[in-house]
Amino acid sequence: MMLGCGGPQVGDACEDDTDCGEDTLICDTSVDGGFCTISDCRPGDCPSEATCVEFGSHESYCMRTCSSSAECRDDHECIDDRTASASYCFVAD
């Protein structure tokens, strides 16, 4: 499991919500290895290491920001899909 400074952060691996520490972070288990995130976010809702990304018309999640894939977990890559305010780590295809 990857843990950020000071405890779990958006984008860290997890098996369940308790691995994500804070009450606001949940574990998205639909991703291999899990993914600590905040669901139903709006721009400005996410912690400083993350950006809010909309996946479809009614789904949004805080995703870890990045400038290159080296900043992401081994099984993720840095995505710039131009719909988010910043590039973010997501599962590699």
Secondary structure, 3 states (H helix, E strand, C coil): CCCCCCCCCCCCCCCCHHHHCCCCCEECCCCCCCCEECECCCCCCCCCCEEEEECCCCCEEEEEECCCHHHCCCCEEEECCCCCCCCEEEECC
